[in-house]
């Protein structure tokens, strides 16, 4: 009954999404050469659009003598410099397209690097992002009408699931939303019970939060298998994957992306990580991931540095899809903070506190003792005492009231040994992989 209602609800509310999903279902089986050709055509159109309507790119093309109509392959993008977050922060207004559709809206990301960023998106582009996610769920054998559970923590993503309207939407859509930031032992048991009652086909979530659920589930005598688990937002470690498979008896497939560019790559059941070539161009420059978005006409990103490391592959996947592959991806394992009361707090919790915070250029949260959090901030006068009080209150209300927050205003935050700045520095023994709350 509910499955039939969901199909009717989807047909009514998500007609555009289903149309795009059907198209993506076809293009993934094209030959590699055909997909490269399709991608090149979309790339040229986006480059031309950016040159006509985006002040930053109009200026850049002129100074570089760049003609998008002359682009014959991705290699020709090398004529343009790389784009980093600092430039996007500083010249945000210049990246807005004058032809952005009326439904364009502003989004924000804290990012794993702890440097908040604003960017524009629009309804069409977000529909395409969702279509790519649903295409990946179909790789598990998911079909329209199957239930999906999320173990997620983003305040931005959770808004449509709140309140009565959110509950009605989720009931019709077959969605269960669990808070990834609530990791206490009682909550783990409650979430496992909710999952068992809901009986989702697929669960999507942060690896570290799912790992806590898996290790708790392994302590219980009776467990019901899922059809699949999709992990995201963190690096999926082999031991975490193994525990998830053992606990829930299903395939575990990873996805890789960032909020600015959407999902960049999806893992198939053969273990290959396929680039969503219909949505992004992915380059690897001196080992670093660089992406160009193909669907966001409100704020195109061209040769944007994601600040992750990877290797591309020229091999073909035995699954038969023509989508290009990533051979090796080294992302970031989000850290877990242990509060004074012993509660485990997902590192992403602190990132979301800074979403959209005016005046913040970068930040880093360091747990220097069980009770003390030092927050380094590179900010201007817009980040005032009221904003700091709001963040402190959120930490005490939702993490632990015993935390003492110390603010440190700095001009620069030093990166770690890897060259990337970590947004959260927990105590050495505070990771969830060592201890599961009981």
N, C-alpha and C positions, 0 to 999 in steps of 0.2 A: 504494500500500500504506500509506504513512505517513498519507496524507490520510484513508483509511478508518479507520485506528487513531485518529487525532485526533478524528474525529467520534464514535467509540465512547467515547473517553476523555472528551470534552466532555459527552456525554449522561450518563455515569456521574458525573462530578465537578462538572459545572456545569449541572445541570438547571434550577435556579432562575434562573441567569443567562440561559440560552437562552429561558426563558419570558418574562423581563422584556425581552429583546431583541426578541422577536416583538411584544410589546405596543408598544414604542417605535417599531418599524417601522410600525405602524398609526397611532399618534397623530401622527407627524410630518406626515402627509398630511391631517390634519384642517384645516378652515378656521381662519383666524386667530382668529375669534370663538369657535369651539369649543375651541381650545387655551387661550384666555384664561379661558373658563369652567371648564375642567378645572383650570387652575392656581389659580384663585380657590378652588375647592372644597378642593384640597390645602392651600392657604395657611390657610384658616379652621381646618381640622383640626389643622394643626401649631401654629397660634397657641393654640388651645384646649388642646392637649397641653402646650405650654410653660407656660401659665398654671396648669395643675393640678399639674404635676410638677417644675417648675424654680424653685427659690427666688428667683433673681434676677428672673425674669419675673413671678412671683406678686407680688413687692414692686413692680415697675415698673408693672404693670397697675393695682394699687391706687392708687399715687400719681398716675398719669396719668388715672385714671378711664376706663380702656380696656376695652372689651368686645369680644372677638374675634368673637362671634356677630353683631355689627353691621357687620362688614367686608363691604362690597359690592364693593370693587375695591382694587387695589394702592394707589391714591391715599390710602386710609384709613390706611395705615401711617404717614403723616406725623404722626399723633398720638403716635407713639413716637419717642424720641430715637435718634440714630445710636449704634452700638456700635463702639468701637475696640479695638485690640489691648491697650492698657494696662489697660483695665477687665477684659478677658478674662484677662489675666495675673494681675491683682491679686485677682480674685474667682473664680478658676477653679473652686473647690469649689461655689460657688453656681450655676454654670451646668450642673452635672451633673443629669440627670433622675433622679428617684427611681424612674421606671419604665423605666430603661435595661435592655435585655435582658441575660441572663447572659453572652452572648458579647461584650459591650462591652469595648473595649480602648483603651488610651491611645496616641495618635500624637503626633508632634512635627513642627514645621516651623521652619526657620531664617528662611525668608521672604526675599524680595529686599530687604527693608528692614533685614535684619540683627538682628531682634529675635525671639529664639526664643520659641516658643509651644507649649503643650500643648493637646490637645483630645481628645475622645472620639469614637469611631466604633464601628460594630457590623457584623456580617456582612451583614445585610440591606442596609444603606446602601452598603457597599463593593461588594456585588453589583450594585446599581443604578448605581454609578459605572462599573463595568466594562461594563455593558450600554450605557451612553451612548458609551463609547469604541468598542465594537464596532459600534454603529450608524454612527458616523462612518467607520470603516474600510469599511463597505459602500458608502459614497458613492464610494469609489475603485473599486468593483467587486469588493472582497474578499469572499470567501465562506468558510463554515466549512470548515476543512481547509487553507486557504492559509497559507503560512508568514509569520511576522512577525519582523523583526529590530528590536532596540532599541539605540539609541546613547544610553545613559543613565548617570547617575552617582549617583543617590540610593542611599545605603547602606540606607535603609529598604526601598526597592523591590527592591533586588538580593538581599535575603536568601533569598528562595525559589528563587533561581537558583544558589545556591552548593552546592558539594559534590556527592556522588553522587546524593543525593535530588533536588537541583536539576537535575542533568544529565538524570536520568530523566524528571522532569516536563517539562523543555524539549523533550526528544526527542519525547515523546508529543504535547505541545501545539504543536509546530512553531514553537518560539521560539529565536532566537539573541540572546544578551545580550552587547553590547560595552560596554566601559568608556569613558564619555565623558570621564573625567578623564585618560586616557592619550593624549596628543596628539603624541608624538614622531614623527618621520618614519618610523622603522622600524615603529612601531605602526600608523601610517596604512596603510602597505603591507600589513601583516599583516591588518588589519581589512578592507581592500578584497578581499584574497584570500579571507578567510572569507565575506564577503558573496557573492562570485562563486560559491563552492562551495555555499553554503546556498541560493541562489536564492530569496530572500524575495519575496513579492508586494508587501509594504509595509514600509517602514522608518519607525520612530518615533524622534525624538530632538531634542536641543537644536539650534537653528539654527547656533550658532557651531561646535559639534563637527561637525555634518553639513557645514558649509561647508568646513572643513578637509579632510574626506574628498572633497568634490566637487572642490575645486581640485587635490587630488592625483590624482583620477581623470581630470581633464581633461588631465593630462600623459601619460596612458597611451593607446596606440593602440586598444585593444579594451575596450569597456565594454558591459555587458549592461543593458538598460533594466529599470526597475522598473515596477510598476503604479501605485505612489503613494508619496509621502513625507508623513508627518504631523509637523509641527514643534510644539514646545511649550516652556513654561517661560521663554522669552525672546521679545522682539519680533522678528518676521521682517522683516528689511529687504529692500527691493526687489532690491538687487544680490545678496543671498544667495539669494533665491528664483530669480533668473535663472540663477545659477551651478548651483543644484541641478537645475533643469529641463534645462540644457544638459548637465550631467554624467551625469544618470541618465534623461533622456528620458521624464519622467512628470509628472503633476500634483503640485503641492506645495500642501497644504492646512494651514492653521494651526488651532490650538486654543488657547483661553484659559481659564485657571482659576487656582485656588490650592489648596493642600493642605487648608485648612480647609473649603472649600466644594465641592471637586471641580471638574470641568470645567464652566465657566460657558457657553462658547459654542464652536461648531465652524464652520469655513468650508466652504462647499459648492463644487462645481466651477464655479459661476457667479461665484464671488468674494465671496459674501455671508457674513457672520458671523452664524450663527443661534444664538440663546440657547436653552439646554436648559431650556425652560419647564416640563418635567415634574419638574425637579430643583431649580431655583432661581427666585426672583423677583429680577430685576435692575432696580434703580433707578439713575438718574444724578442726583445731588444737587450742584448747583453744579459740574458737570463731573466729579464723583467717583463711581466705581463703588461701589454699595452693594448687598449681596446678602442675601437671606433664604433659608435652606436649607429644603427641603420633605421631605427623606427621613431626615434624621439625628434620630432620636427619642432618642438617648442624650445629645446636646448640641446642641439647636437653636440656630442663630444667626439673630437677627432684626435686620435693618437693619445688617449688619456692613460696616464700611468696609474695602474691599480695598486702598485706597491706590493706586489707578490712576485714570487719567482716560479718559473715553470720551464718545461721543455715541450716543444711541439713534436709530433710524430708524422712521418710520411706513410705509415703502414695503413692497411685496410683492416677494418674490424670484421671478424667472422660473423657478426650479427647481420651483416649485409647492408647496413646503413652507409650512405655516402658522405655523411657529415665528417669533417676533419677531426683529428684526434689530438688530445694532450697526452704526452707520454708520462710526464712527471710533474706533479704540482705540489709545491711546498707552501702551504697556507699557515695559519696561526691557530694554535690550540688555545681557546679562550680559558682564562684562569678562573679558579674558584676561590673565593674569600671565605674564611671561617670567622663568624662573628663571635663576640665575647660569650654569648650563650651557647655556642657550639653549632649554630645554624650555618649551613652552607649556602653561599650567595653567588649566583652566576655572575661572572665578570661583566657580561653584557648589561647587567642592571645599571652599572655606573655609567656606561656609555649612553644609555637612553636618558639619563638625567640631564645630559648636555645637549640633547636634540633641540635645535632651534634657539639655543641660548645666545642672546645678542652679545656681541663683543668678544666672544671666546674664539681665539685662533687655534689653541691647542691646550690639552690638559693631560694629566697623568695622576692616577690614584695609587698611592703606595700604602700598604698596611705595614706600619713599622712596629706595631705591637698588637696583641689581641684586641685592645680597646681603641687604638689610635689609627686614624686614617689621615695621611698627609696628602693634600690635593694641590699639586702644582698647576698653575694656570698662567698661560700667556694670553692676556686680554687687554682691552681698552676700557675706557670709562663707562661704556654701555653695560658692562658686566658689573653691576653695583651690589651693594649690601643686601638689597631685597632679593636679588637673584641667588646670592649665596645662601641666604636664609631658607629660600625655597628648596634648594638642593639638600641642605642639611636636614630640613624637616622630612624630606622624602626618605633620606637614609635612615633616620631614626624611626619613622613610621613604618617603613616597609622592609628594612634590613634588620636593624637592631637598635633599640633605644639607648644602649650602653656605649655606642660608638662616640668617640670624641673626634671631631673634625678640625684639622688645622689647615688653614689656607696659606699657600705660599705663592706670592706673586713673583714670577720670574720672567726674564726676557727671552729665554731659550730653554727647551727641554732636551737633554742629551739623548740620542738614540741608544739602543742596546748594542751588544756586540755584533749582531747580525746586520746592523745598519738601519733597522726599522724600530720606531719608537713604540713601546708597549703602552697601552692605555691603562693597564692594571698590573700592579706588582704585589702579589700576595706574599704572606709569610711563607718561608720555604716548605713548611709541612702542611700547607692549607689546601692542597689540591684534592679534589673529589676522588681521584684515581687511587689515593692511598686509604681513605677512610670513607665509609658510607654511614650516614647517620642512622641510629637505631632508636 
